[in-house]
Amino acid sequence: MDSFEFAIVGAGWRSDFFLRAAAALPQMKICGVVVRNELRAKELESRWGVPCFVSTADLMRNSRPSFVIASVSAEAMPDVCTELAGHAVPILAETPPATDLEGLVRLYQRLSDSGARIQVAEQYWAQPLHAARQAVVDSGVLGPINQVNLSVCHGYHAMSLIRRLLGVGFESARIRGQRFTSRAIAGPDRSGPPGEECIVDVQTDYASLDFGERIGVYEFCLPQYRSWIRGQRVCIRGERGEIIDDRVTYLKDEVTPISGRLERHEAGRNGNLEGLHLKGIQFKDDWVYRNPAIPARLSDEEIAVAQCLLDMQRFLEQGKSFYSLEEASQDQYLALACTNAIETGDTVQTEPQMWASQS
């Protein structure tokens, strides 16, 4: 692969993930970051050795990125993507592309009319364990998938996983929802661990998405991302077998059940001197996932972000879409419909949107 230079608009918490991932990929170079805060700009220049610019126009006058990452707030995302499209530069947009259905429709119309080359940086399906599960699903040993129960991530992230695992495209869904509030010990947040033990209200959302012969069940409690006492749960069921978390079970024939775990292989443990990194995940005698960023010391989330960068490069070189604006818009639309069902108690029926006819 050739060397690729890219830029970032935005310098918030998520931008750091792209900076760390790019540092681990020798073919990726950062030619600039658009940041308006002077102190933050000095920090980025000192830590990462990247030039900073005060505006997108300033960035484009002084560099020629192969693509630009829009890593800004959800509210600012549509305007930033529209501005980048005006510069005719390919866009990798953070999620979600817009905050409401009207915004999704308006942005899709704008970018379609301008012929923008855009992909969206959804990372959950690229995390190693999720990617390994998807590989088992795609192998066919479970048969056609008809049920996914997911308690991993919120909103549009969860919708992307549910749709991919079920093999659902842009089909309509009948959605029911509920919200439950309970109490739990507070865990860490972006700033770090709590200073003292504190009991807080915990909000848990539930939704079922009925696609006809396939159903997705969504569950998420607000502190789940960083909580030390609220873990992840995944159940994927097909005609011939299922995956529950990291355990796969299926029938080879009507009397022969096969069972095994998704085994994670990491270098650097127990005297191993290959470095400290994830090597990949195996099921039985097959690698169902290989880390694309070996030998970098990255978390699973950072590996997934690195995969997005590599997929964006492939998109530009080969035209192969990995997460289109159409898909991202559909997942956000489903997430908004789930929120509506949860908050109102009504059954919500989704309808085909304009982007479905273009996919």
Secondary structure, 3 states (H helix, E strand, C coil): CCCEEEEEECCCHHHHHHHHHHHHCCCEEEEEEECCCHHHHHHHHHHHCCCEECCHHHHHHHCCCCEEEECCCCCCHHHHHHHHHHCCCCEEECCCCCCCHHHHHHHHHHHHHHCCCEEECCCHHHCHHHHHHHHHHHHCCCCCEEEEEEECCCHHHHHHHHHHHHCCCCCCCEEEEEEEEEEEECCCECCECCCCCCEEEEEEEEEEEECCCCEEEEEEEHHHHCCCCCCCEEEEEECCEEEECCEEEEEEECCEEEEEEEEEEEECCCCCCCCCEEEEEEECCEEEEECCCCCCCCCHHHHHHHHHHHHHHHHHHHCCCCCEHHHHHHHHHHHHHHHHHHHHCCCEECCCCHHHHHC
